């Protein structure tokens, strides 16, 4: 049987670091050190197997130990984390001692920082004595006979272990501390990891930080944390980064290699501090998501949700797990099926969703779909629609448009799903159901109908692909490209778009009427009248819109011109 692990912690027994180490490994032998330097020296000397040290608190922020801490650790890795709710209490020496008679408060410096608001409110004029060894301080207070006028702030467990009585609990509310676990081995990938990196002192260069972050962004890697500090000796900038993913992941390793080779231009100037299962400081309400629909878009979302630590279930016509079984197991039910069957799917399975769960519709048609969802589910079920304006071939959500249609029943699960989209870089737009469908007529139904009608027109007039290429201007090439896109992918997708109901049809019908009117005016040679129409359109579109779109068009022209 292997020997128990010995873990070193800063601070006294039963304080928060002690509790964190106990949570990390309940069977470990714990050894307390008065100072972090002594703890790290013991780790370097092999006297302890692991060290547990605080690195972040939700009230105080980062402890700025990333640089100094790891500069002292040459043979070890950041291998894990413990997030501990920090419950601090005010302890007194007598059971009924009134706290208003206290003249001195004792505690560790870090504890006083967390309780600054409480102390300034309740003890604005009290003397604060910061101590490194809280046990020794309590012994001195008792020995000197000052117990009646002294109070101590620390964890309730530590105060009770020292024989003190609790005068007030939770004097630093909403406080949680993240502890880093330092060990000898780098953990293997778990599928839900983070990688911590720190640079050496960097030479100044305009855009250096932007370029470093860009290597992660273009690979779809989210940055979880970042801080910087000037190196005490050279006063050059050092950067700490914590990124999603494991260093063995191709994307993470590629980003680090490019940063060293292309951005910094020096080898071994990015140091790997460690890899560990990702830690969640923010509370998550969703634990699991179940999909009805096993298509490419469902799989696309499922992969990214799993990377965020959610359990994901896939169900469909061919899966062994049935939707009605899955619904009972998950917090969020996501319906992602073809547009034409979304409402029917919701009417079939919506009644099975119990109160306290959510239904998220990944759908392109809003009004009828949402109405079906609200009708089919009970009032305790959250309901929201998300229309992602990208396909399953997209590498990431960054800068892609997503339309969110909330309902009166969109709650915390729906808000967390929105936060998932936002975190991954989606550009979120909010619509009502009716407005969404109208705009989808413009954004999807009309362009698709034009593309299909254009291809039909080319066939009717026996115009070949070679002739198209030889007679297009850059401007006329745009609809040709849209036509090619619509005809080179799954035809069912585009047929579903054209068959959408509701307000989307208004756009196509109005366009057909206006096209007929413009064609008739052109046939009659009404040039002046056509100029008037264009001027009216310019005023509606606004000069700002036209200027911005022209800049985009010129950039596209430059790319297309080089390809023709």
C-alpha positions in Angstrom: 0.0 0.0 0.0 1.6 3.4 -1.0 2.6 5.8 1.8 0.3 8.7 2.4 1.0 12.0 0.6 2.5 14.8 2.7 1.0 18.2 1.8 2.4 21.5 3.0 0.2 24.5 3.6 0.8 28.1 4.7 -0.9 29.1 7.9 -2.0 27.3 11.0 -3.9 24.0 11.3 -7.6 24.1 10.7 -7.4 27.4 8.8 -8.6 27.7 5.2 -5.5 26.4 3.5 -5.6 23.4 5.8 -9.2 22.8 4.8 -8.4 23.1 1.1 -5.6 20.5 1.4 -8.0 18.2 3.2 -10.5 18.5 0.4 -7.8 17.8 -2.2 -6.6 14.6 -0.4 -8.5 13.6 2.8 -5.9 10.8 3.5 -2.8 13.1 3.2 -0.6 14.1 6.1 -0.7 17.9 6.4 2.2 20.0 7.5 1.7 23.7 8.3 4.3 26.4 7.6 4.3 30.0 8.9 5.5 31.5 5.6 5.1 30.6 2.0 8.9 30.8 1.5 9.5 28.1 4.1 6.7 26.0 2.5 8.3 26.2 -1.0 11.8 25.5 0.4 10.4 22.3 2.0 8.9 21.3 -1.4 12.1 22.0 -3.2 14.0 19.9 -0.7 11.6 17.0 -1.1 10.4 17.2 2.5 6.8 17.3 1.3 5.2 15.8 -1.8 2.8 18.6 -2.6 2.1 22.2 -1.6 -1.3 24.0 -1.5 -1.1 27.8 -1.8 -3.8 30.5 -2.4 -3.7 32.3 -5.8 -7.0 34.0 -6.1 -9.9 35.3 -4.0 -13.3 36.5 -5.4 -13.2 39.6 -3.1 -9.5 40.4 -3.3 -8.6 39.2 -6.8 -5.3 37.6 -7.7 -2.6 37.3 -5.0 0.1 38.2 -7.4 2.0 35.0 -6.5 2.1 33.6 -10.1 5.6 35.2 -10.8 7.3 35.0 -7.4 5.7 31.7 -6.5 6.8 29.8 -9.6 10.2 31.5 -9.8 11.0 29.4 -6.6 9.7 26.1 -8.0 12.1 24.6 -10.4 11.0 21.0 -10.1 7.3 20.8 -9.9 4.0 21.6 -11.7 0.7 23.3 -11.0 -1.3 20.1 -11.1 -4.7 20.9 -9.6 -6.9 23.4 -7.8 -9.3 23.6 -4.9 -12.0 26.3 -4.7 -13.0 26.8 -1.1 -15.8 29.0 0.2 -14.1 31.3 2.7 -16.2 31.6 5.9 -14.5 34.0 8.3 -15.8 34.6 11.8 -15.1 36.9 14.7 -13.9 35.0 17.8 -13.8 36.2 21.4 -12.4 34.6 24.5 -15.5 34.6 26.7 -18.9 33.2 25.7 -20.8 36.4 26.4 -18.2 39.0 25.7 -19.8 42.0 23.9 -18.0 42.7 20.7 -18.5 46.5 21.1 -16.0 46.5 24.0 -13.2 45.1 21.8 -10.1 47.3 21.5 -7.8 45.1 19.4 -8.4 42.6 16.5 -5.8 40.0 15.7 -5.6 38.1 12.4 -3.4 37.3 9.4 -2.8 40.1 6.9 -4.7 38.3 4.2 -7.7 37.8 6.5 -7.8 41.5 7.3 -7.8 42.4 3.6 -10.9 40.1 3.1 -12.7 41.7 6.0 -11.8 45.3 5.3 -15.5 46.3 4.7 -16.7 44.6 7.8 -14.0 46.1 10.0 -14.4 49.6 8.7 -18.2 49.4 9.3 -18.2 47.8 12.7 -14.8 48.7 14.2 -13.7 51.9 12.5 -11.3 52.9 15.3 -10.1 49.5 16.5 -6.4 48.6 16.6 -5.4 45.9 14.1 -2.6 43.5 14.8 -1.4 41.5 11.9 0.3 38.2 12.9 1.8 35.3 10.9 1.3 32.7 13.6 -2.3 33.0 14.9 -1.9 30.2 17.4 1.0 31.9 19.1 -0.8 35.2 19.1 -3.8 33.6 20.9 -1.5 32.1 23.5 0.2 35.5 24.1 -3.2 37.2 24.5 -4.2 34.7 27.2 -0.8 34.9 28.9 -0.9 38.7 29.0 -4.4 38.8 30.5 -5.8 40.9 27.6 -8.5 38.5 26.5 -11.5 40.6 27.4 -10.6 43.4 25.0 -9.2 41.3 22.1 -10.9 39.6 19.2 -9.6 37.2 16.6 -10.8 36.8 13.0 -10.3 33.5 11.3 -12.2 30.4 10.2 -14.8 29.1 12.7 -12.9 25.8 12.7 -9.6 27.3 13.7 -11.3 29.5 16.4 -13.1 26.6 17.9 -9.9 24.5 17.9 -8.3 27.3 20.0 -11.1 27.4 22.4 -12.6 30.8 21.3 -16.3 31.6 21.0 -18.0 32.8 17.9 -19.3 36.4 18.2 -20.3 36.8 14.6 -20.2 34.6 11.5 -19.5 35.2 7.8 -17.8 38.6 8.2 -16.6 38.4 4.6 -19.6 37.3 2.6 -19.4 36.1 -1.1 -15.8 35.1 -0.6 -14.2 32.1 -2.3 -10.5 31.3 -2.6 -8.8 29.3 -5.3 -5.8 27.3 -4.1 -3.2 25.9 -6.4 -1.9 22.4 -5.8 1.8 22.0 -6.6 3.1 18.5 -7.3 5.8 16.5 -9.0 3.9 15.2 -12.0 2.1 16.9 -14.9 -1.4 15.5 -15.1 -2.5 13.8 -18.3 -5.3 15.4 -20.4 -8.8 14.9 -18.9 -10.8 16.5 -21.7 -11.7 19.6 -19.5 -8.3 21.2 -18.8 -6.5 24.5 -18.5 -2.8 25.3 -19.1 -0.9 27.9 -17.1 2.0 29.8 -18.7 4.3 32.6 -17.7 6.7 34.5 -19.9 10.2 35.6 -19.0 11.0 39.3 -19.0 9.9 40.6 -22.5 11.4 43.4 -24.6 9.0 46.3 -25.2 7.2 46.2 -28.6 4.0 47.9 -29.8 1.2 45.3 -30.2 3.1 42.5 -28.3 0.3 41.6 -26.0 -2.3 41.8 -28.8 -0.2 39.5 -31.0 0.3 37.0 -28.2 -3.5 36.8 -27.5 -4.2 36.6 -31.2 -2.4 33.3 -31.5 -4.9 31.8 -29.0 -7.9 33.7 -30.4 -7.4 32.5 -34.0 -7.3 28.9 -32.8 -10.5 29.3 -30.8 -8.8 29.0 -27.4 -10.4 31.0 -24.6 -8.2 32.8 -22.1 -9.4 32.2 -18.6 -7.0 34.5 -16.7 -4.2 37.0 -17.5 -2.0 39.2 -15.3 1.2 41.0 -15.7 4.1 42.3 -13.5 7.4 44.0 -14.1 10.4 41.8 -13.4 12.0 43.3 -10.2 15.5 43.1 -11.6 15.1 44.2 -15.3 11.7 46.0 -14.9 10.7 44.3 -18.1 7.1 43.0 -18.5 6.2 39.4 -17.6 2.8 38.0 -18.6 0.8 35.2 -16.9 -1.8 33.4 -19.0 -4.2 30.7 -18.2 -5.8 29.2 -21.3 -8.4 26.5 -21.9 -7.0 23.2 -23.1 -4.0 20.9 -22.3 -0.5 21.6 -23.4 -0.7 18.3 -25.3 -3.6 19.6 -27.4 -2.5 20.5 -30.9 -4.1 23.9 -30.8 -2.5 24.9 -27.4 0.9 23.6 -28.3 0.7 25.3 -31.7 -0.1 28.7 -30.1 2.8 28.5 -27.7 5.2 27.5 -30.4 4.1 30.4 -32.6 4.4 32.8 -29.7 8.0 31.8 -29.0 9.1 31.6 -32.6 7.2 34.4 -34.3 5.9 36.8 -31.6 8.7 36.8 -29.0 11.4 35.4 -31.3 13.2 33.6 -28.4 13.1 30.0 -27.4 12.3 28.9 -23.8 10.9 32.3 -22.9 7.4 30.9 -22.4 7.4 28.6 -19.3 4.8 26.0 -18.7 3.7 26.3 -15.1 1.3 23.4 -15.3 -1.9 21.8 -16.6 -4.9 20.8 -14.5 -8.6 20.1 -14.8 -10.4 23.4 -15.3 -11.6 25.1 -12.2 -14.9 27.0 -12.0 -14.9 30.0 -9.7 -18.3 31.1 -11.1 -21.2 29.1 -10.1 -22.8 26.9 -12.8 -26.5 26.0 -12.8 -26.5 23.7 -15.8 -25.0 20.3 -15.3 -26.2 18.5 -18.3 -27.7 19.1 -21.8 -29.6 16.7 -23.9 -30.1 17.1 -27.7 -33.1 15.9 -29.7 -31.6 15.6 -33.1 -28.3 14.0 -34.1 -27.4 16.1 -37.1 -24.1 17.9 -37.7 -25.2 21.1 -35.9 -26.2 19.1 -32.8 -22.8 17.4 -32.8 -21.1 20.8 -33.3 -22.7 22.3 -30.2 -22.4 19.1 -28.2 -18.6 19.0 -28.7 -18.2 22.6 -27.4 -20.6 22.1 -24.5 -18.6 19.0 -23.4 -15.5 21.1 -23.6 -17.1 23.4 -21.1 -17.6 20.6 -18.6 -21.3 19.8 -19.3 -22.6 16.3 -19.6 -24.2 15.9 -23.0 -26.6 13.3 -24.3 -27.6 12.8 -28.0 -30.9 11.3 -29.0 -32.7 10.8 -32.3 -34.5 8.3 -34.5 -31.4 5.9 -34.6 -30.0 6.3 -31.1 -30.5 3.6 -28.4 -31.2 6.3 -25.8 -34.6 7.7 -26.5 -35.6 11.4 -26.1 -38.2 10.6 -23.5 -35.5 8.8 -21.4 -33.0 11.6 -21.9 -35.4 14.3 -20.8 -35.7 12.9 -17.3 -31.9 13.1 -16.9 -30.9 16.6 -18.0 -31.3 20.2 -17.0 -31.6 21.6 -20.5 -33.3 20.0 -23.5 -32.1 21.3 -26.8 -34.1 20.7 -29.9 -32.0 20.9 -33.1 -34.0 19.3 -36.0 -35.0 20.5 -39.5 -37.1 23.7 -39.5 -40.1 22.0 -41.0 -40.4 19.5 -38.1 -39.2 21.6 -35.2 -42.7 22.6 -34.0 -44.0 19.0 -34.3 -41.0 17.8 -32.3 -41.7 20.3 -29.6 -45.3 19.4 -29.4 -44.4 15.7 -29.0 -41.7 16.0 -26.3 -42.4 19.3 -24.7 -45.1 17.9 -22.3 -42.5 15.5 -20.9 -40.2 18.2 -19.7 -40.7 18.7 -15.9 -40.8 22.1 -14.1 -37.4 23.5 -13.1 -35.8 22.6 -16.5 -35.3 24.4 -19.7 -36.1 24.0 -23.4 -33.7 25.7 -25.8 -34.7 25.7 -29.4 -31.9 25.8 -31.9 -34.1 26.8 -34.8 -34.4 29.2 -37.7 -38.1 30.0 -37.4 -39.2 31.7 -34.3 -42.9 32.7 -34.0 -44.7 29.4 -34.6 -41.9 27.4 -32.9 -41.9 29.4 -29.7 -45.6 29.4 -29.6 -45.6 25.6 -29.9 -43.0 25.4 -27.1 -45.0 27.7 -24.7 -48.2 25.7 -25.4 -46.6 22.3 -25.0 -44.6 22.9 -21.8 -45.8 23.7 -18.3 -45.3 27.2 -16.8 -42.3 26.1 -14.8 -40.2 25.2 -17.8 -37.8 27.9 -19.2 -38.1 28.5 -22.9 -35.7 30.3 -25.3 -34.8 30.2 -29.0 -31.3 30.5 -30.4 -30.7 30.9 -34.1 -27.1 30.4 -35.0 -26.2 32.0 -38.3 -23.3 29.6 -39.1 -23.0 26.0 -40.2 -21.3 22.9 -38.8 -18.1 23.7 -40.8 -17.3 26.8 -38.8 -14.2 26.4 -36.7 -15.5 28.6 -33.9 -18.3 31.0 -32.9 -16.0 34.0 -32.8 -17.6 37.0 -34.6 -20.4 34.8 -35.9 -24.0 36.2 -35.5 -26.4 34.5 -33.1 -30.0 35.7 -32.7 -31.6 35.1 -29.3 -35.3 35.3 -28.8 -36.2 35.3 -25.1 -39.7 34.6 -23.7 -41.4 35.5 -20.5 -40.1 32.1 -19.3 -36.4 32.6 -20.0 -34.6 32.1 -16.7 -31.2 31.3 -15.3 -30.6 28.2 -17.4 -31.3 30.2 -20.5 -29.0 33.0 -19.3 -26.2 30.5 -18.8 -26.7 29.1 -22.3 -26.4 32.7 -23.6 -23.2 33.1 -21.5 -21.8 30.1 -23.3 -22.4 31.7 -26.7 -21.0 35.0 -25.5 -17.9 33.4 -24.0 -17.1 31.7 -27.3 -17.2 35.0 -29.2 -20.6 34.9 -30.8 -22.1 38.3 -31.7 -25.5 38.1 -30.0 -28.6 40.0 -31.2 -31.9 40.1 -29.5 -35.2 40.1 -31.4 -38.9 39.5 -30.8 -40.3 36.4 -32.5 -42.1 38.3 -35.2 -39.1 40.6 -35.9 -36.7 37.7 -36.0 -38.8 35.9 -38.7 -39.1 39.1 -40.8 -35.3 39.7 -40.7 -34.6 36.0 -41.5 -36.6 36.6 -44.6 -34.0 39.2 -45.5 -31.0 37.3 -44.2 -31.8 33.8 -45.4 -35.0 33.2 -47.3 -34.6 35.9 -49.9 -30.9 35.3 -50.7 -31.6 31.5 -51.0 -34.6 32.1 -53.3 -32.6 34.4 -55.5 -29.8 31.9 -55.7 -32.1 29.1 -56.8 -34.0 31.4 -59.3 -30.7 32.6 -60.7 -29.4 29.1 -61.3 -32.7 28.3 -63.0 -32.4 31.4 -65.2 -28.9 30.4 -66.2 -30.1 26.9 -67.2 -33.1 28.3 -69.2 -30.7 30.6 -71.2 -28.1 27.9 -71.6 -25.3 30.0 -70.0 -22.4 27.8 -69.0 -20.1 28.1 -66.0 -17.2 29.2 -68.3 -19.2 32.0 -69.7 -20.2 33.2 -66.2 -16.5 33.5 -65.2 -15.6 35.4 -68.3 -18.4 38.0 -68.1 -18.6 38.8 -64.4 -17.6 42.1 -62.9 -16.6 42.0 -59.2 -20.0 43.3 -58.3 -21.9 40.8 -60.3 -19.7 38.0 -58.9 -21.3 38.4 -55.4 -24.7 36.8 -56.3 -22.8 34.1 -58.3 -20.8 33.2 -55.2 -24.0 33.0 -53.1 -25.6 30.8 -55.8 -22.6 28.5 -55.8 -22.7 28.2 -52.0 -26.4 27.3 -52.0 -25.9 24.7 -54.6 -22.7 23.1 -53.2 -24.1 22.1 -49.8 -27.0 20.1 -48.5 -30.1 21.0 -50.6 -32.4 20.0 -47.7 -31.0 22.9 -45.6 -31.8 25.5 -48.3 -35.2 24.0 -49.1 -36.1 24.2 -45.4 -35.0 27.9 -45.4 -37.2 28.7 -48.4 -40.2 26.9 -47.0 -40.2 28.9 -43.7 -43.5 30.4 -42.8 -44.5 33.5 -41.0 -43.2 37.0 -41.5 -40.2 35.8 -43.5 -42.4 35.4 -46.6 -43.3 39.1 -46.4 -39.8 40.0 -47.5 -39.7 37.6 -50.5 -43.2 38.7 -51.7 -42.4 42.4 -51.4 -39.1 41.9 -53.2 -40.9 40.1 -56.1 -43.3 43.0 -56.4 -40.5 45.6 -56.3 -38.4 43.6 -58.8 -41.4 43.6 -61.2 -41.8 47.3 -60.8 -38.1 48.1 -61.4 -38.0 45.8 -64.4 -41.1 47.5 -65.9 -39.5 51.0 -65.4 -36.2 49.8 -66.9 -38.0 48.3 -70.0 -39.7 51.7 -70.5 -36.3 53.5 -70.3 -37.4 55.6 -67.2 -33.9 56.5 -66.3 -34.8 59.7 -64.3 -37.4 57.8 -62.3 -35.0 55.0 -61.6 -32.4 57.5 -60.3 -35.1 58.9 -58.0 -35.6 55.4 -56.6 -31.9 54.9 -55.9 -31.8 58.3 -54.2 -34.7 57.4 -52.0 -33.0 54.1 -51.1 -29.8 56.0 -50.3 -31.6 58.1 -47.7 -33.2 55.1 -46.1 -29.9 53.2 -45.9 -28.0 56.2 -44.5 -24.5 57.5 -45.6 -22.9 55.8 -42.6 -24.2 52.4 -43.6 -23.2 52.9 -47.2 -19.7 54.0 -46.3 -19.1 51.1 -43.9 -20.4 48.6 -46.4 -18.3 50.1 -49.2 -15.2 49.6 -47.2 -16.1 45.9 -46.7 -16.9 45.6 -50.4 -13.5 47.0 -51.4 -11.7 44.6 -49.1 -13.7 41.7 -50.7 -13.0 43.0 -54.1 -9.3 43.0 -53.4 -9.4 39.3 -52.4 -11.7 38.3 -55.4 -9.6 40.4 -57.8 -6.5 38.4 -56.9 -8.4 35.1 -57.4 -9.9 35.8 -60.8 
